Structures are given as C-alpha cells and as structure tokens.
Amino acid sequence: MSDEAAVVANGSMSAAKAAPRTTVSNAKTTEPTLTGVRVTAADGRPERLREAESCSERGPAATIAACVRDGLLHPGQVAADAGTRIAAADRKDNVFSVLRAEQAMAESVGLMERADLDVLPMAGVPVAVEHGTPIAGEPAPWGPAATTDHPVVARLRAAGAVILGHVAAPELGRWSTIAGTERVIRNPWNPARNAGSAAAAAVAAGLVPVAHGYDGLGAVRIAAACCGVFGIKPGQHTVPDVGAGAGTVENGVLATSVDDAALALSVLAARPDLAEVDPPGRLRIGLAVDPPSPLLRVDRHWTAAARRAASVAAAAGHSVEPTALPYGNAVFAAFLRWLALSARDVPALPEPDQLSRRARRRLALGRTVHRFRLARPAQIDRVEARLLEFFERYDVVITPTLAAPPPMARAWHFRDRPATLLAGARLAPFTPLWNLVGWPAASVPMGMHPRSDTPVAAQFAGPPGSESTLLRLSAQMEARGPWQRTAP
C-alpha cells in the first residue's frame, strides 16, 4: 500500500481553472498542484491511510465533511467533481436551473482559509437549493437577482457547505406536487416515470448528497418516496420559514441517508442535537394504512411498505399496533389553506406580472378562497385537537407515503387542471395532513415496486417537537434494512 493519500482536483470542470495553488493547513506535508492539492499522510500510520482511502468526493455528506476537516480531501475537488457530474447529467435530465460552477469553486477554495474549518459540520459538502430560495447574486424567479441569502442558505454557508446552485422548481415553488417543475424531470430509477421534484432527482442520481426542498402538501416526502431517498419536513418554526406561503410550506431536506439529512437539518434548524441519531427508546407506534377517504384506493405495494416498516420497528423492540388516523376533512382543508395563503402573499412578489397565465388563474382561485373565508383557523383547530388526543396513545404513526407509483414522465403542468389535481390527490393523500397542522413528518425508503420499477416508502409522523424521534427511528430502520443510496 502506498504511503501517500492523494487528493487532486480533476480539473475537468471549466471552473476548476480558477483554483489557485492551495495547501491543506493541518497536513504535515503537502504538494500543491495547479488544480488542487496533494495531501500526504501526516504520520504514515495505517489508520491514517485507511481514513484517506475512505474519503470520496461523492459522499456521504458526513464523510466529505470529516475528510475536509481532517485535510484528507480538498473542497475544490469535491466541487469540481460534483460540477462535472451535473454538467454531464443536465444535458438530458433538466435538474439544475442555475449551476454556480465558478462561484462554487471559488467559495470552496476560500473555505480552506477559514479559521474554523476544523469544526464546520458540513465542510465542503456540495448542496443544491430549490429555486425560489434566494442565493445572493443569483437570478430570482419572477423578479430581479437576490441581494442577500435566504437564512437557510446563510446557515448552510456558515456550516461550510458549498452551494452548487438552484434545482428547478414549479412556478411559485408550490403548484405541482407531481410534475415537479415546469419541465419534465425523469425518475433516476425509471426514466419513464416522474421524479416528483428536481431536488430528489439530483440526490437519487448522485449529483449531490444533500438537497434543500420546499414541502407544501408533502412535496419533499412525495419526491423522496418517488426517488428512493430520505426526506423530512420539520415542524413549524423549526427552520426559518419560506416567506410566501408560510403556514403550510416548510423548508425540508432530502438526502441519500438519514445521517446526512439529520446533519443538514441540524444546520438549518441551528440545533446540533438533531444530528445525533442513536436509536430511540421504546416507542409506541401506530400503523395507519387506510387513506383519508374511502373513495381513495391505495396500491397494495405501498400498503406493504408501511407494514414492512412497522414489522422492522416491532423487531427493534417498539410497541406497534394497527390504528386509524382521525383525518376528517383535513386533506381538503389543507388544500384550501394552501390556495388561500399563496394568494395572500402575491403582493410580496417583486414582479407578479411575469407569472404565467396559468399561475395567475390559480392565484385568482386562491383569492376567492380567501375572500369567502373558506379556509378558516377553526378547521385547523378541530383537526389538531383530534390529533393531540390521538398522540396521547402514540409517539409516532406510520402510513404509506404515497398511494400509487409516480405518474408517467410527461408535461403535467400543461395538462388540464382537474386532471392534474385528481392525479395529485390519488398519488399523495397521506402527506397534506401534516402540512395543515405544521407537524414533522418523514419519508423512509422501503424497497421497490415490482411493476413500476420505482421505490416505495413509508411515512413517519409525530407531534410537535418530534423531529429527533423521527430521525432516530428512521436511522434505526436504515441500519436494519439499508437501502441503495443512489439509482443505478
């Protein structure tokens, strides 16, 4: 075995040319190169060499951060490798709307000069941010370039993450939970099917280990389930809000592993404790597989995914029993509230006249809902009261994440609105409840659908403040039944 652990930026991304001669401060000897850094083991011990060999530019995120902090990996190499993959994939995948190749390289090199590099929780980790979240200096949808970072972007940067760019998002970031964007985003597992969102597709394809996403009516969890990655929506007030639409939409996280999602969420929430995912104590878990309405059908493979999660939880020592969630009219109430809040925030848009005619029609519908007070706080109060009573008996509830496989990859945003809404309701009846009340929920991969060749998943949800419980339980599920981190 060689006595050296070499880490050299490949220079295949054009922005890599901007990387100056740089050294890694905590390595005993270094050999600078024009495209990156060659790092020599500090003491030549086999342990150090094994650590170096475990470092990979492609993640997991926690490994990238640890290797950058230890001087075994240069963040410029990580950014260059990610940029190369994205540039190659995006010619056909349409995932990124803004790729910050040169800026990411410059920022990754500047990261090495930070005095706190050795304690940064996400040092050098490449991250994608969903379009609509302001990144200083980058084009903002439906308005001028952003002048400042959104708080979630600022927190990621402060933690050492490198923002590679915006992944595409639907107009206003909330109009379609099944088309994902105003372009067709194909599922990395089966290109004939939709991915649900560009953020999930980017993670599942291995373009980035972690991505930020908006969860309105379940978008983060829906897309995570479609693409076989882990996705979590925190409860209200855990992470800085999204601005327009706050109240039903939360800033969530998608990642290839629970560890990585917990790390990213701990940064977004400014709560280091969320990164700790040791197994939880014995939990009382309810298994609720029935849909909110008897008119809705659930694909048996998605029901089986929830039952499989419950079986694994029981084998881990938790108390699990079948139950029924008190949905009432929660799903319809969530949709009305979502429409009303979106319309209410239109005056805050910098250039609303740039919206498409389709978006303006939907905003008009939202204004009607708002004007006639069809979405009332009392609706939420009744639903929340029933749920609080339900969670006196349980710590967590498990449901299927979706009721059917992802739809075919087609331009759903151009289809007739009733058809789109009906397809969305059939796909994801289990997710909107948790947006209505603002409680945390996560989607955990649970195998593959034999007919659609796409993943299946279970949804874990809990009362306010249960983010840590959901993460710990999800990590326990992953340890007992690991899933493939990225699509083939």
C-alpha positions as a printed NumPy array, in Angstrom:
array([[  0.   ,   0.   ,   0.   ],
       [  1.254,   3.467,  -0.832],
       [  2.441,   5.784,   1.934],
       [  0.571,   8.663,   0.335],
       [ -3.11 ,   9.592,   0.271],
       [ -3.511,  11.668,  -2.868],
       [ -6.315,  14.137,  -3.293],
       [ -6.085,  16.013,  -6.576],
       [ -8.849,  18.046,  -8.237],
       [ -9.537,  16.524, -11.622],
       [ -9.793,  19.856, -13.396],
       [-12.436,  18.508, -15.765],
       [-14.888,  21.285, -14.899],
       [-14.051,  24.562, -16.562],
       [-14.348,  26.465, -13.31 ],
       [-11.535,  24.367, -11.858],
       [ -9.08 ,  26.52 , -13.759],
       [ -9.768,  29.285, -11.28 ],
       [ -8.447,  27.287,  -8.33 ],
       [ -5.219,  28.791,  -7.023],
       [ -2.281,  26.932,  -5.566],
       [ -3.604,  25.906,  -2.193],
       [ -2.375,  23.83 ,   0.7  ],
       [ -4.166,  21.968,   3.449],
       [ -3.225,  23.555,   6.742],
       [ -3.389,  20.547,   9.046],
       [ -1.398,  18.076,   6.949],
       [  2.263,  17.727,   7.856],
       [  3.476,  17.822,   4.254],
       [  1.677,  18.954,   1.141],
       [  2.457,  19.148,  -2.515],
       [  0.498,  21.949,  -4.188],
       [ -0.709,  21.486,  -7.754],
       [ -2.344,  23.927, -10.138],
       [ -5.683,  22.116,  -9.986],
       [ -5.916,  21.202,  -6.346],
       [ -3.934,  19.671,  -3.52 ],
       [ -1.955,  16.5  ,  -2.963],
       [ -2.212,  15.578,   0.697],
       [  0.387,  13.362,   2.311],
       [ -0.484,  11.364,   5.413],
       [  0.606,  13.253,   8.497],
       [  2.244,  10.33 ,  10.285],
       [  2.223,   7.441,   7.809],
       [  0.217,   5.148,  10.109],
       [ -2.124,   2.578,   8.502],
       [ -5.078,   4.136,  10.344],
       [ -4.48 ,   7.426,   8.582],
       [ -4.204,   5.696,   5.227],
       [ -7.442,   3.844,   5.768],
       [ -9.147,   7.128,   6.609],
       [ -7.798,   8.647,   3.397],
       [ -8.985,   5.712,   1.313],
       [-12.49 ,   6.031,   2.733],
       [-12.749,   9.639,   1.517],
       [-14.854,  10.163,  -1.576],
       [-15.956,  13.291,  -3.408],
       [-19.373,  11.678,  -3.858],
       [-20.324,  11.349,  -0.234],
       [-21.917,  10.606,   2.066],
       [-22.03 ,  14.195,   3.235],
       [-20.782,  13.356,   6.714],
       [-17.764,  11.592,   5.195],
       [-16.966,  14.522,   2.904],
       [-17.12 ,  16.945,   5.822],
       [-14.94 ,  14.754,   8.054],
       [-12.329,  14.3  ,   5.325],
       [-12.225,  18.027,   4.548],
       [-11.863,  18.875,   8.23 ],
       [ -9.022,  16.342,   8.576],
       [ -7.223,  17.646,   5.491],
       [ -7.714,  14.385,   3.58 ],
       [ -9.944,  15.918,   0.917],
       [ -9.919,  19.342,  -0.708],
       [-13.329,  21.019,  -1.105],
       [-12.268,  22.273,  -4.544],
       [-12.001,  18.686,  -5.711],
       [-15.434,  17.908,  -4.306],
       [-16.977,  20.92 ,  -6.056],
       [-15.209,  20.133,  -9.334],
       [-16.337,  16.509,  -9.282],
       [-19.944,  17.466,  -8.493],
       [-19.948,  20.165, -11.163],
       [-18.661,  17.739, -13.774],
       [-21.372,  15.198, -12.942],
       [-24.082,  17.847, -13.005],
       [-22.949,  19.334, -16.312],
       [-22.92 ,  15.875, -17.916],
       [-26.262,  14.784, -16.455],
       [-28.147,  18.018, -17.028],
       [-27.909,  17.774, -20.792],
       [-30.726,  15.256, -20.567],
       [-32.102,  15.5  , -17.03 ],
       [-33.085,  19.214, -16.746],
       [-32.441,  19.144, -12.994],
       [-30.496,  22.372, -12.358],
       [-31.915,  25.75 , -13.324],
       [-28.788,  27.609, -12.119],
       [-25.367,  25.934, -11.873],
       [-22.865,  28.031,  -9.917],
       [-19.742,  26.244, -11.211],
       [-17.216,  29.066, -10.995],
       [-18.685,  30.569,  -7.834],
       [-18.733,  27.177,  -6.106],
       [-15.074,  26.591,  -6.976],
       [-14.056,  29.999,  -5.655],
       [-16.085,  29.512,  -2.475],
       [-14.65 ,  26.037,  -1.902],
       [-11.105,  27.38 ,  -2.178],
       [-11.966,  30.231,   0.179],
       [-13.309,  27.666,   2.629],
       [ -9.759,  26.433,   3.221],
       [ -8.848,  29.843,   4.63 ],
       [-11.494,  29.773,   7.354],
       [-10.056,  29.622,  10.858],
       [-12.959,  27.426,  11.994],
       [-12.579,  24.825,   9.225],
       [-11.837,  22.044,  11.699],
       [-15.241,  22.428,  13.4  ],
       [-17.524,  23.108,  10.426],
       [-20.252,  20.419,  10.42 ],
       [-20.745,  20.499,   6.608],
       [-17.223,  21.463,   5.5  ],
       [-17.018,  21.202,   1.706],
       [-20.344,  19.38 ,   1.278],
       [-21.962,  20.243,  -2.084],
       [-25.612,  21.209,  -1.658],
       [-28.413,  22.056,  -4.077],
       [-31.096,  24.588,  -3.145],
       [-34.579,  24.608,  -4.646],
       [-35.27 ,  27.537,  -6.97 ],
       [-37.192,  30.29 ,  -5.259],
       [-34.873,  30.331,  -2.246],
       [-32.716,  33.453,  -2.608],
       [-28.981,  32.993,  -3.205],
       [-27.173,  36.339,  -3.205],
       [-26.273,  37.404,  -6.71 ],
       [-28.255,  34.675,  -8.448],
       [-31.369,  35.177, -10.586],
       [-34.58 ,  35.097,  -8.613],
       [-37.698,  33.691, -10.282],
       [-40.279,  36.288, -11.227],
       [-38.037,  39.179, -10.163],
       [-34.517,  40.656, -10.046],
       [-31.418,  38.881,  -8.732],
       [-31.324,  38.333,  -4.985],
       [-29.226,  40.764,  -2.977],
       [-28.918,  38.572,   0.133],
       [-29.013,  34.903,   1.013],
       [-32.137,  33.392,   2.496],
       [-31.469,  32.362,   6.135],
       [-31.336,  28.667,   5.195],
       [-28.657,  29.416,   2.581],
       [-26.764,  31.601,   5.05 ],
       [-26.812,  28.8  ,   7.628],
       [-25.557,  26.258,   5.101],
       [-22.691,  28.549,   4.113],
       [-21.821,  29.245,   7.76 ],
       [-21.606,  25.479,   8.322],
       [-19.13 ,  25.116,   5.44 ],
       [-21.459,  23.792,   2.728],
       [-20.784,  24.781,  -0.881],
       [-23.931,  25.889,  -2.73 ],
       [-23.745,  24.406,  -6.234],
       [-26.876,  26.125,  -7.489],
       [-30.627,  26.072,  -7.819],
       [-32.507,  22.95 ,  -8.778],
       [-35.575,  23.627, -10.898],
       [-38.927,  24.14 ,  -9.187],
       [-42.524,  24.738, -10.29 ],
       [-43.717,  28.294, -10.719],
       [-44.001,  29.974,  -7.304],
       [-42.475,  26.784,  -5.91 ],
       [-45.793,  25.23 ,  -4.991],
       [-48.025,  24.493,  -7.92 ],
       [-47.448,  20.859,  -8.69 ],
       [-46.544,  18.015,  -6.406],
       [-46.415,  15.532,  -9.262],
       [-44.8  ,  17.333, -12.205],
       [-42.042,  18.702, -10.015],
       [-41.121,  21.615, -12.288],
       [-42.192,  23.456, -15.409],
       [-40.082,  20.896, -17.252],
       [-40.254,  17.105, -17.211],
       [-37.972,  15.655, -14.538],
       [-37.447,  11.941, -15.065],
       [-37.047,   9.451, -12.26 ],
       [-33.446,   8.176, -11.981],
       [-34.747,   4.676, -11.245],
       [-37.113,   4.546, -14.215],
       [-36.938,   7.413, -16.738],
       [-40.461,   6.619, -17.936],
       [-41.759,   7.815, -14.544],
       [-41.766,  11.248, -12.935],
       [-39.265,  12.101, -10.199],
       [-41.61 ,  14.306,  -8.154],
       [-39.008,  17.066,  -7.879],
       [-35.649,  18.085,  -9.298],
       [-34.179,  18.165,  -5.782],
       [-34.989,  14.486,  -5.199],
       [-33.762,  13.547,  -8.673],
       [-30.448,  15.313,  -8.029],
       [-29.917,  13.361,  -4.815],
       [-31.085,   9.999,  -6.19 ],
       [-28.852,  10.375,  -9.251],
       [-25.819,  11.051,  -7.04 ],
       [-25.316,  14.605,  -8.297],
       [-25.302,  15.954,  -4.717],
       [-25.526,  14.105,  -1.388],
       [-27.947,  16.645,   0.125],
       [-30.597,  18.976,  -1.28 ],
       [-32.968,  21.544,   0.159],
       [-36.608,  21.415,  -0.885],
       [-39.965,  23.039,  -0.201],
       [-42.572,  20.806,   1.409],
       [-46.045,  22.117,   0.617],
       [-48.789,  19.472,   0.808],
       [-45.974,  16.922,   1.11 ],
       [-43.64 ,  17.796,  -1.781],
       [-40.361,  16.796,  -0.087],
       [-41.796,  13.498,   1.154],
       [-43.584,  12.779,  -2.132],
       [-40.433,  13.298,  -4.194],
       [-38.271,  11.393,  -1.695],
       [-40.664,   8.449,  -1.946],
       [-40.675,   8.598,  -5.75 ],
       [-36.865,   8.579,  -5.89 ],
       [-35.933,   6.256,  -3.021],
       [-34.168,   8.811,  -0.824],
       [-34.858,  10.011,   2.699],
       [-36.838,  13.234,   3.053],
       [-38.016,  15.124,   6.104],
       [-40.312,  18.094,   6.69 ],
       [-39.691,  19.684,  10.086],
       [-42.477,  21.155,  12.173],
       [-43.366,  24.823,  12.091],
       [-40.793,  27.266,  13.476],
       [-38.008,  24.654,  13.484],
       [-36.31 ,  26.091,  10.377],
       [-36.625,  29.698,   9.07 ],
       [-39.804,  29.851,   7.021],
       [-40.111,  30.07 ,   3.261],
       [-41.706,  33.527,   3.24 ],
       [-44.616,  33.442,   0.807],
       [-46.924,  30.565,   1.653],
       [-45.564,  30.168,   5.185],
       [-48.034,  28.212,   7.238],
       [-48.365,  25.17 ,   5.006],
       [-44.899,  25.073,   3.404],
       [-41.681,  24.234,   5.257],
       [-38.038,  24.117,   4.23 ],
       [-37.137,  20.433,   4.207],
       [-34.172,  18.215,   3.439],
       [-33.536,  15.314,   1.052],
       [-30.504,  13.043,   1.365],
       [-29.277,   9.58 ,   0.487],
       [-29.075,   8.612,   4.177],
       [-30.73 ,   9.566,   7.446],
       [-27.35 ,  10.597,   8.88 ],
       [-26.849,  13.148,   6.116],
       [-30.394,  14.501,   6.38 ],
       [-30.046,  14.823,  10.144],
       [-26.76 ,  16.673,   9.712],
       [-28.286,  19.114,   7.205],
       [-31.434,  19.633,   9.267],
       [-29.362,  20.312,  12.378],
       [-27.649,  23.12 ,  10.447],
       [-30.87 ,  24.582,   9.024],
       [-32.514,  24.49 ,  12.442],
       [-29.371,  25.672,  14.311],
       [-29.852,  22.648,  16.566],
       [-26.763,  20.408,  16.735],
       [-28.716,  17.831,  18.756],
       [-30.695,  16.857,  15.645],
       [-27.523,  15.397,  14.113],
       [-27.432,  12.731,  16.853],
       [-29.328,   9.684,  15.589],
       [-28.67 ,   6.995,  18.178],
       [-31.567,   4.528,  18.49 ],
       [-34.566,   5.923,  20.379],
       [-36.046,   4.399,  23.484],
       [-39.026,   2.083,  23.182],
       [-41.71 ,   3.919,  21.205],
       [-45.469,   3.496,  20.948],
       [-46.153,   3.319,  17.222],
       [-49.467,   3.262,  15.394],
       [-49.778,   1.741,  11.914],
       [-52.447,   3.565,   9.874],
       [-52.72 ,   2.301,   6.297],
       [-56.267,   3.41 ,   5.471],
       [-56.488,   6.521,   3.229],
       [-58.228,   9.729,   4.38 ],
       [-61.273,   8.943,   2.235],
       [-62.974,   5.624,   1.355],
       [-63.158,   6.946,  -2.222],
       [-59.357,   6.718,  -2.497],
       [-57.563,   3.474,  -3.254],
       [-54.066,   2.546,  -2.091],
       [-51.772,   0.378,  -4.193],
       [-51.096,  -2.79 ,  -2.193],
       [-47.329,  -2.43 ,  -2.617],
       [-47.445,   0.96 ,  -0.893],
       [-49.55 ,  -0.527,   1.907],
       [-46.98 ,  -3.308,   2.171],
       [-44.198,  -0.707,   2.503],
       [-45.876,   0.743,   5.61 ],
       [-46.462,  -2.716,   7.04 ],
       [-42.82 ,  -3.597,   6.382],
       [-41.683,  -0.507,   8.295],
       [-43.973,  -1.465,  11.185],
       [-42.522,  -5.   ,  11.239],
       [-38.978,  -3.683,  11.373],
       [-39.958,  -1.314,  14.182],
       [-41.546,  -4.16 ,  16.127],
       [-38.435,  -6.303,  15.646],
       [-36.409,  -3.399,  17.063],
       [-38.435,  -3.605,  20.272],
       [-41.044,  -0.896,  19.741],
       [-44.713,  -1.347,  20.567],
       [-46.661,  -1.37 ,  17.281],
       [-50.397,  -1.7  ,  16.744],
       [-52.836,  -1.026,  13.893],
       [-54.876,   2.133,  14.224],
       [-56.776,   4.748,  12.21 ],
       [-55.853,   8.421,  11.92 ],
       [-58.65 ,  10.955,  12.615],
       [-58.398,  12.679,   9.217],
       [-61.874,  14.155,   8.993],
       [-61.778,  16.692,   6.155],
       [-58.115,  17.554,   6.812],
       [-56.87 ,  16.932,   3.261],
       [-59.457,  19.24 ,   1.686],
       [-58.86 ,  21.849,   4.397],
       [-55.106,  21.687,   3.725],
       [-55.67 ,  22.311,   0.016],
       [-57.927,  25.321,   0.684],
       [-55.433,  26.805,   3.155],
       [-52.591,  26.276,   0.69 ],
       [-54.502,  28.159,  -2.009],
       [-55.511,  30.999,   0.308],
       [-52.012,  31.57 ,   1.7  ],
       [-50.451,  31.568,  -1.764],
       [-52.893,  34.208,  -2.973],
       [-52.425,  36.3  ,   0.166],
       [-48.698,  36.634,  -0.464],
       [-48.935,  37.784,  -4.092],
       [-48.338,  41.483,  -3.176],
       [-44.915,  40.462,  -1.827],
       [-43.814,  39.187,  -5.24 ],
       [-41.384,  41.629,  -6.877],
       [-42.811,  41.278, -10.398],
       [-46.153,  39.403, -10.324],
       [-46.865,  40.406, -13.918],
       [-44.172,  37.933, -15.011],
       [-46.26 ,  34.989, -13.799],
       [-47.787,  32.738, -16.404],
       [-51.48 ,  32.951, -17.218],
       [-51.942,  29.543, -15.616],
       [-50.383,  30.74 , -12.343],
       [-52.497,  33.901, -12.361],
       [-55.672,  31.819, -12.754],
       [-54.694,  29.694,  -9.78 ],
       [-53.936,  32.779,  -7.717],
       [-57.384,  34.1  ,  -8.608],
       [-58.868,  30.865,  -7.266],
       [-56.85 ,  31.362,  -4.098],
       [-58.159,  34.916,  -3.722],
       [-61.7  ,  33.553,  -3.967],
       [-60.967,  31.064,  -1.206],
       [-59.501,  33.873,   0.887],
       [-62.342,  36.333,   0.189],
       [-65.094,  33.897,   1.185],
       [-63.121,  32.649,   4.197],
       [-63.335,  29.049,   3.031],
       [-60.056,  28.317,   4.83 ],
       [-60.633,  29.148,   8.496],
       [-58.381,  28.691,  11.549],
       [-61.173,  26.775,  13.259],
       [-60.732,  23.966,  10.708],
       [-57.134,  23.518,  11.787],
       [-58.024,  23.741,  15.46 ],
       [-60.505,  20.861,  15.142],
       [-58.045,  18.666,  13.246],
       [-55.234,  19.44 ,  15.683],
       [-57.423,  18.689,  18.71 ],
       [-58.227,  15.229,  17.308],
       [-54.543,  14.579,  16.574],
       [-53.412,  15.663,  20.023],
       [-55.851,  13.157,  21.507],
       [-54.574,  10.503,  19.082],
       [-50.945,  11.109,  20.098],
       [-51.736,  10.634,  23.757],
       [-51.599,   6.927,  22.842],
       [-48.713,   7.022,  20.327],
       [-45.31 ,   8.618,  19.849],
       [-45.165,   8.018,  16.076],
       [-47.595,   6.985,  13.382],
       [-46.592,   5.06 ,  10.252],
       [-48.525,   5.379,   6.976],
       [-47.677,   4.716,   3.342],
       [-46.   ,   7.818,   1.934],
       [-47.878,   7.528,  -1.371],
       [-50.934,   5.646,  -2.574],
       [-49.595,   4.823,  -6.042],
       [-46.353,   4.791,  -8.047],
       [-45.14 ,   8.096,  -9.511],
       [-47.039,   9.121, -12.658],
       [-45.609,   8.805, -16.125],
       [-42.981,  11.364, -17.096],
       [-44.971,  13.863, -19.097],
       [-45.63 ,  17.611, -19.022],
       [-48.272,  17.58 , -16.285],
       [-48.028,  21.347, -15.868],
       [-49.602,  21.738, -19.322],
       [-52.423,  19.299, -18.736],
       [-55.973,  20.176, -17.762],
       [-56.105,  21.442, -14.183],
       [-58.778,  18.995, -12.923],
       [-56.745,  16.097, -14.344],
       [-53.617,  17.342, -12.593],
       [-55.385,  17.879,  -9.265],
       [-57.044,  14.464,  -9.45 ],
       [-53.729,  12.768, -10.207],
       [-52.154,  14.564,  -7.245],
       [-54.943,  13.506,  -4.887],
       [-54.65 ,   9.889,  -5.998],
       [-50.878,   9.937,  -5.633],
       [-50.443,  11.551,  -2.217],
       [-53.457,  11.569,   0.109],
       [-51.326,  10.763,   3.195],
       [-48.995,  13.775,   3.238],
       [-51.086,  17.026,   3.398],
       [-52.399,  16.442,   6.94 ],
       [-49.006,  17.239,   8.456],
       [-48.691,  20.468,   6.47 ],
       [-52.109,  21.606,   7.653],
       [-51.171,  21.294,  11.337],
       [-47.47 ,  22.085,  10.867],
       [-46.155,  18.874,  12.482],
       [-42.99 ,  16.991,  11.423],
       [-43.061,  14.033,   9.044],
       [-40.527,  11.996,   7.056],
       [-40.427,   9.505,   4.181],
       [-38.262,   6.396,   4.596],
       [-37.372,   4.095,   1.638],
       [-38.815,   0.596,   1.986],
       [-37.94 ,  -1.345,  -1.157],
       [-39.044,  -1.346,  -4.793],
       [-42.386,  -1.522,  -6.575],
       [-42.323,  -4.64 ,  -8.789],
       [-44.427,  -3.145, -11.594],
       [-43.259,   0.466, -11.859],
       [-39.576,  -0.261, -11.087],
       [-39.546,   2.717,  -8.729],
       [-39.06 ,   2.804,  -4.943],
       [-41.746,   2.524,  -2.291],
       [-41.618,   4.21 ,   1.111],
       [-43.29 ,   4.622,   4.485],
       [-44.165,   7.932,   6.126],
       [-43.29 ,   8.533,   9.788],
       [-45.069,  11.419,  11.533],
       [-45.236,  12.729,  15.064],
       [-46.435,  15.578,  17.285],
       [-44.734,  18.983,  17.538],
       [-41.096,  18.717,  18.579],
       [-40.68 ,  15.078,  17.483],
       [-38.084,  15.728,  14.756],
       [-35.36 ,  13.995,  16.761],
       [-37.586,  10.979,  17.439],
       [-38.43 ,  10.626,  13.736],
       [-34.767,  10.902,  12.732],
       [-33.634,   8.374,  15.324],
       [-36.354,   5.889,  14.387],
       [-35.606,   6.362,  10.674],
       [-31.889,   5.786,  11.265],
       [-32.739,   2.614,  13.166],
       [-34.833,   1.446,  10.192],
       [-31.959,   2.209,   7.821],
       [-29.471,   0.291,   9.987],
       [-31.74 ,  -2.772,   9.991],
       [-32.594,  -2.536,   6.296],
       [-30.125,  -0.368,   4.365],
       [-31.284,   0.94 ,   1.015],
       [-29.258,   1.615,  -2.127],
       [-28.002,   5.198,  -1.776],
       [-28.393,   6.18 ,  -5.43 ],
       [-30.116,   4.823,  -8.504],
       [-28.047,   2.607, -10.823]])
